[in-house]
Amino acid sequence: MRDQVTRPSTFSVGFDGAHALDERREARWVARHFGTDHHEVTVSAEDALQALAAMVHHQDEPLADPVCMPLGFVCELARQRDVPVVLAGEGADELFWGYPAYVRHLRRQRELRAFQALPAPARRMLPRLVPASRRGRGFDVLVEAARGRQLPMHYPLGLPASLRSSLLVPGSYDSPWTPAETDGETWTQTLAFDTQHYEFSVRLPELLLMRIDRFSMAHSVEARVPFLAPELVDFAYRLPVEHKLDEGRTKVVLRRALADVVPERVANRAKQGFGAPIGNWLRGPMGQVLLELLSAPAMRRYFRAETLVGMVADHQAGRARNEWALWTILNFALWHRVWIEGVPPDELTDRMLRRCTVEAG
């Protein structure tokens, strides 16, 4: 881009008091290296609370991805700087296996294969021995492995099955993804196939591309995703896993291809995910907003409110880290107010800010 444009613009977003999620220092270094016109925005807890109802309005559905919040702020910054088109990196981690979770999952293959080699009755019995308090995403993986086929990495989106059963009122909840037929593959090959199939058929179109499209267009910015150019996807999708992930090193073929362009400091830097400090936010006024939303009769049609109130209390007291479940439910509750009950986002924002001001007083 620098070769085509005299001084391209770059944008980054950071947070007050959340250094683990703040990559502005590295973004500045890259901007200086390539000579870009660099801009930043800082999102505080108060900023996030003020933007919450508008975020849910633009989502159209309870997307429940914390990235929607900083994404909205950084797209707004681009628009303020009169940049109508931006390039984003969606698809690179899915296509070239850049997630640390992939590395961790593949390192567990020896144990999972040994588990799957057990007789079927033993496989079915072992998950029942896991205490209810420890039945998270790892438990979902164990249950599916007991049935003979591992879940793709990053599955499921949203709440683990055990948490859904404890929080949601009884009902039928269908999976958005079913595995394709495979024949004559090893367990690792099947896992790799299922993971890419799931990422490209569900997670990318229904989450990652959904969020960047909605929050860029909410600010009249067009976001383009060059890593999902059809020719590149056709080539890289079919590459064997070892060309993407080798001895714990991710994006192998991409790193090699760009070795003469991307500085070593960038190429060898540990991955830092794009996120938001929702754990901190939910310990403050945002947690009080969630409690108020849960008190509405409509929420009791979907959730076991008493269990949720206890989860909020545990999170705010530091006894547990429940931010992912609470953020998911907060998004749903706000979406319900805006799109089902018809409360305008501005009115909802005013109510939340007044309530938080009263609580603080």
C-alpha positions as CSV (number, residue, x, y, z in Angstrom):
1,M,0.0,0.0,0.0
2,R,2.8,2.4,0.8
3,D,4.2,1.8,-2.7
4,Q,0.9,2.9,-4.2
5,V,0.0,5.7,-1.8
6,T,2.2,8.6,-0.7
7,R,1.3,8.3,2.9
8,P,-1.5,5.8,3.7
9,S,-3.5,6.2,6.9
10,T,-3.5,3.6,9.7
11,F,-5.8,3.4,12.7
12,S,-5.6,1.7,16.1
13,V,-7.8,1.5,19.2
14,G,-6.8,1.0,22.9
15,F,-8.3,1.0,26.3
16,D,-7.8,2.7,29.6
17,G,-6.3,0.4,32.2
18,A,-6.2,-2.8,30.0
19,H,-2.6,-3.1,28.8
20,A,-3.0,-6.8,27.8
21,L,-5.5,-5.8,25.1
22,D,-3.8,-2.6,24.1
23,E,-1.5,-2.9,21.0
24,R,-1.2,0.8,20.3
25,R,2.6,0.8,21.2
26,E,3.2,-1.8,18.5
27,A,0.9,-0.1,16.1
28,R,2.9,3.1,16.5
29,W,6.1,1.2,15.8
30,V,4.7,-0.2,12.6
31,A,3.4,3.2,11.6
32,R,6.8,4.7,12.0
33,H,8.5,1.9,10.1
34,F,6.2,2.3,7.1
35,G,5.7,6.0,7.4
36,T,2.0,6.1,7.7
37,D,-0.4,8.8,8.8
38,H,-1.3,7.1,12.1
39,H,-4.4,7.8,14.3
40,E,-5.6,6.3,17.6
41,V,-8.7,6.3,19.8
42,T,-8.9,5.3,23.4
43,V,-12.1,3.7,24.8
44,S,-12.9,4.1,28.4
45,A,-15.5,2.2,30.5
46,E,-17.7,5.3,30.3
47,D,-17.3,5.5,26.5
48,A,-18.3,1.8,26.3
49,L,-21.4,2.3,28.4
50,Q,-22.5,5.2,26.3
51,A,-22.0,3.3,23.1
52,L,-23.6,0.0,24.3
53,A,-27.2,0.5,23.1
54,A,-26.1,1.9,19.8
55,M,-23.8,-1.1,19.3
56,V,-26.6,-3.5,19.8
57,H,-28.8,-1.5,17.5
58,H,-26.2,-1.7,14.7
59,Q,-25.6,-5.4,15.3
60,D,-29.3,-6.1,14.4
61,E,-28.9,-9.4,16.3
62,P,-27.3,-10.4,19.7
63,L,-23.9,-10.9,18.1
64,A,-22.2,-10.8,21.6
65,D,-18.7,-10.3,20.3
66,P,-16.7,-7.8,22.4
67,V,-14.8,-6.8,19.3
68,C,-17.9,-5.0,18.0
69,M,-17.2,-2.2,20.6
70,P,-13.6,-1.2,19.6
71,L,-14.4,-1.9,16.0
72,G,-17.2,0.7,16.0
73,F,-14.8,3.3,17.6
74,V,-12.0,2.7,15.2
75,C,-14.3,2.8,12.1
76,E,-15.8,6.1,13.5
77,L,-12.2,7.4,13.7
78,A,-11.5,6.5,10.1
79,R,-14.6,8.4,9.0
80,Q,-13.7,11.4,11.1
81,R,-10.4,11.5,9.2
82,D,-12.2,11.3,5.9
83,V,-11.0,7.8,5.0
84,P,-14.0,6.0,3.4
85,V,-12.3,2.7,2.6
86,V,-10.1,0.6,5.0
87,L,-8.4,-2.8,4.7
88,A,-8.8,-5.3,7.6
89,G,-7.2,-8.6,8.4
90,E,-10.3,-10.8,8.7
91,G,-9.7,-14.3,7.4
92,A,-5.9,-14.5,7.9
93,D,-6.0,-16.5,11.1
94,E,-8.7,-18.9,9.8
95,L,-6.9,-19.4,6.4
96,F,-3.4,-19.7,7.8
97,W,-4.1,-21.1,11.2
98,G,-2.9,-18.2,13.3
99,Y,-4.8,-18.8,16.6
100,P,-2.9,-20.0,19.7
101,A,-5.9,-22.2,20.5
102,Y,-5.1,-24.3,17.4
103,V,-1.6,-24.9,18.8
104,R,-3.0,-25.9,22.3
105,H,-5.7,-28.1,20.8
106,L,-3.3,-30.0,18.6
107,R,-0.9,-30.5,21.5
108,R,-3.7,-32.4,23.3
109,Q,-4.1,-34.8,20.4
110,R,-2.1,-37.6,22.1
111,E,-4.4,-37.6,25.1
112,L,-7.6,-37.3,23.1
113,R,-6.5,-40.1,20.8
114,A,-5.8,-42.3,23.8
115,F,-9.2,-41.4,25.1
116,Q,-10.9,-42.2,21.8
117,A,-9.2,-45.6,21.7
118,L,-11.0,-46.7,24.9
119,P,-14.0,-49.0,24.6
120,A,-17.2,-47.0,23.9
121,P,-18.8,-47.7,27.4
122,A,-15.6,-46.2,29.1
123,R,-15.7,-43.2,26.8
124,R,-19.3,-42.5,27.7
125,M,-18.7,-42.9,31.4
126,L,-15.6,-40.6,31.9
127,P,-17.4,-37.3,31.1
128,R,-19.9,-38.1,33.8
129,L,-17.1,-38.0,36.4
130,V,-16.3,-34.4,35.6
131,P,-17.7,-32.1,38.4
132,A,-20.5,-29.8,37.2
133,S,-18.4,-26.8,38.3
134,R,-15.7,-27.7,35.8
135,R,-17.8,-28.4,32.7
136,G,-16.7,-25.7,30.4
137,R,-15.6,-25.7,26.7
138,G,-13.1,-28.5,27.5
139,F,-15.9,-30.7,28.7
140,D,-17.8,-30.1,25.4
141,V,-14.7,-31.4,23.6
142,L,-14.6,-34.4,25.8
143,V,-18.2,-35.3,25.3
144,E,-18.0,-35.1,21.5
145,A,-14.7,-37.1,21.5
146,A,-16.6,-39.7,23.5
147,R,-19.1,-39.9,20.7
148,G,-16.2,-40.6,18.2
149,R,-15.5,-37.3,16.6
150,Q,-13.9,-34.2,18.0
151,L,-15.4,-30.8,17.8
152,P,-13.8,-28.3,15.5
153,M,-11.6,-25.7,17.2
154,H,-13.5,-22.5,18.2
155,Y,-16.7,-24.5,18.6
156,P,-19.1,-23.7,20.0
157,L,-19.6,-20.0,19.7
158,G,-21.3,-18.5,22.7
159,L,-22.0,-20.4,25.9
160,P,-20.7,-24.0,26.4
161,A,-23.5,-26.6,26.5
162,S,-23.2,-27.2,30.2
163,L,-23.6,-23.5,30.9
164,R,-26.6,-23.2,28.5
165,S,-28.4,-26.0,30.4
166,S,-27.9,-24.2,33.8
167,L,-28.8,-20.7,32.5
168,L,-31.5,-21.1,29.9
169,V,-35.0,-22.3,30.6
170,P,-35.7,-25.7,29.1
171,G,-36.0,-25.8,25.3
172,S,-34.6,-27.0,22.1
173,Y,-31.3,-25.4,20.9
174,D,-30.1,-26.7,17.6
175,S,-26.5,-26.6,16.5
176,P,-25.7,-24.2,13.6
177,W,-23.1,-26.6,12.2
178,T,-23.0,-30.3,11.3
179,P,-19.9,-32.1,10.2
180,A,-19.4,-33.1,6.6
181,E,-18.8,-36.7,5.6
182,T,-15.1,-37.8,5.6
183,D,-13.6,-41.1,4.6
184,G,-10.3,-42.7,5.4
185,E,-8.7,-39.8,7.2
186,T,-6.7,-39.7,10.4
187,W,-8.1,-38.0,13.5
188,T,-5.9,-35.0,12.9
189,Q,-6.9,-34.7,9.3
190,T,-10.5,-34.9,10.2
191,L,-10.1,-32.3,12.9
192,A,-8.3,-30.0,10.5
193,F,-11.0,-30.5,7.9
194,D,-13.8,-29.9,10.4
195,T,-12.1,-26.8,11.8
196,Q,-11.7,-25.1,8.4
197,H,-15.1,-26.2,7.3
198,Y,-16.7,-24.7,10.4
199,E,-14.6,-21.5,10.3
200,F,-15.5,-20.8,6.6
201,S,-19.1,-21.9,6.7
202,V,-20.2,-20.5,10.1
203,R,-17.8,-18.4,12.1
204,L,-16.4,-16.1,9.3
205,P,-19.7,-15.3,7.6
206,E,-21.9,-15.3,10.7
207,L,-19.6,-13.5,13.1
208,L,-16.3,-12.0,11.9
209,L,-17.5,-10.6,8.5
210,M,-20.9,-9.8,9.9
211,R,-19.4,-7.5,12.6
212,I,-16.9,-5.7,10.4
213,D,-19.5,-5.1,7.7
214,R,-22.1,-3.7,10.1
215,F,-19.8,-1.5,12.1
216,S,-17.9,-0.1,9.2
217,M,-21.1,0.7,7.3
218,A,-22.6,2.1,10.5
219,H,-20.0,4.9,10.1
220,S,-20.2,5.0,6.2
221,V,-16.8,3.3,5.9
222,E,-16.3,0.4,3.5
223,A,-14.1,-2.4,4.9
224,R,-12.3,-4.7,2.5
225,V,-10.7,-8.0,3.5
226,P,-7.8,-8.9,1.1
227,F,-6.9,-12.1,2.9
228,L,-10.3,-13.5,1.7
229,A,-9.6,-12.7,-2.0
230,P,-11.0,-15.8,-3.8
231,E,-7.7,-16.7,-5.5
232,L,-5.8,-16.7,-2.2
233,V,-8.5,-18.7,-0.4
234,D,-8.6,-21.3,-3.3
235,F,-4.8,-21.8,-2.9
236,A,-4.3,-21.6,0.8
237,Y,-7.4,-23.5,1.9
238,R,-6.1,-26.7,0.3
239,L,-2.6,-26.5,1.8
240,P,-1.6,-29.3,4.3
241,V,-1.7,-28.3,7.9
242,E,2.1,-28.5,8.3
243,H,2.3,-25.5,5.8
244,K,0.3,-23.4,8.3
245,L,1.2,-24.8,11.7
246,D,4.5,-26.4,12.4
247,E,6.1,-27.1,15.8
248,G,3.9,-24.5,17.4
249,R,4.7,-21.8,14.8
250,T,1.6,-20.4,13.2
251,K,1.0,-19.0,9.7
252,V,4.2,-20.7,8.5
253,V,3.7,-20.2,4.7
254,L,2.5,-16.6,5.2
255,R,5.5,-15.7,7.3
256,R,7.8,-17.1,4.7
257,A,6.1,-15.3,1.8
258,L,6.3,-11.9,3.5
259,A,9.7,-12.3,5.1
260,D,11.2,-9.6,2.9
261,V,8.4,-7.2,3.5
262,V,7.3,-7.5,7.2
263,P,9.9,-6.6,9.8
264,E,11.2,-9.4,12.0
265,R,9.8,-7.6,15.1
266,V,6.3,-7.9,13.6
267,A,6.7,-11.4,12.1
268,N,8.0,-12.9,15.3
269,R,5.7,-11.1,17.7
270,A,3.3,-13.3,19.7
271,K,-0.3,-13.0,18.6
272,Q,-2.4,-10.5,20.4
273,G,-6.1,-10.9,19.9
274,F,-8.5,-8.1,19.1
275,G,-10.7,-7.8,22.1
276,A,-12.1,-5.5,24.8
277,P,-11.8,-5.4,28.6
278,I,-15.3,-6.6,29.2
279,G,-14.3,-8.3,32.5
280,N,-13.4,-4.8,33.9
281,W,-16.4,-3.2,32.5
282,L,-18.8,-5.7,34.0
283,R,-17.3,-5.1,37.4
284,G,-18.5,-1.5,37.1
285,P,-21.7,0.3,36.1
286,M,-22.1,-2.1,33.1
287,G,-22.7,-4.9,35.6
288,Q,-25.5,-2.9,37.2
289,V,-27.1,-2.4,33.8
290,L,-27.1,-6.1,33.3
291,L,-28.8,-6.7,36.7
292,E,-31.5,-4.2,35.9
293,L,-32.1,-5.8,32.5
294,L,-32.4,-9.2,34.2
295,S,-35.1,-8.0,36.5
296,A,-37.5,-7.5,33.6
297,P,-40.2,-10.2,33.3
298,A,-39.4,-10.8,29.7
299,M,-35.9,-12.1,30.6
300,R,-37.4,-14.8,32.8
301,R,-38.9,-16.3,29.6
302,Y,-35.4,-17.2,28.5
303,F,-33.0,-17.3,31.6
304,R,-32.9,-18.6,35.1
305,A,-32.5,-15.1,36.5
306,E,-31.4,-16.2,40.0
307,T,-28.5,-18.2,38.7
308,L,-27.5,-15.2,36.5
309,V,-27.7,-12.7,39.4
310,G,-25.3,-15.0,41.4
311,M,-22.9,-15.1,38.5
312,V,-22.9,-11.3,38.3
313,A,-22.2,-11.1,42.1
314,D,-19.4,-13.6,41.8
315,H,-17.8,-11.8,38.9
316,Q,-18.0,-8.3,40.6
317,A,-16.6,-9.7,43.8
318,G,-13.7,-11.3,42.0
319,R,-14.7,-14.8,43.0
320,A,-15.1,-15.9,39.4
321,R,-14.4,-14.7,35.8
322,N,-17.8,-14.9,34.2
323,E,-17.4,-12.1,31.6
324,W,-17.9,-14.1,28.5
325,A,-21.3,-15.6,29.7
326,L,-22.4,-12.2,31.1
327,W,-21.5,-10.3,28.0
328,T,-23.4,-12.7,25.9
329,I,-26.5,-12.4,28.0
330,L,-26.1,-8.6,28.2
331,N,-26.1,-8.4,24.4
332,F,-29.2,-10.5,24.2
333,A,-31.1,-8.5,26.9
334,L,-30.2,-5.2,25.2
335,W,-31.1,-6.6,21.8
336,H,-34.5,-7.7,23.2
337,R,-35.2,-4.2,24.6
338,V,-34.3,-2.5,21.3
339,W,-35.6,-4.9,18.7
340,I,-38.4,-6.9,20.4
341,E,-39.7,-4.4,23.0
342,G,-39.1,-1.4,20.8
343,V,-37.1,0.9,23.1
344,P,-35.1,3.4,21.0
345,P,-31.3,3.1,21.5
346,D,-31.0,6.8,22.6
347,E,-33.7,6.4,25.2
348,L,-32.2,3.2,26.5
349,T,-28.8,4.8,26.7
350,D,-30.2,7.7,28.7
351,R,-32.0,5.3,31.1
352,M,-28.7,3.4,31.7
353,L,-26.6,6.5,32.3
354,R,-29.2,7.9,34.7
355,R,-29.4,4.7,36.6
356,C,-25.6,4.4,36.8
357,T,-25.3,8.0,38.0
358,V,-27.8,7.2,40.8
359,E,-25.9,4.1,41.8
360,A,-22.6,6.0,41.9
361,G,-24.2,8.7,44.0
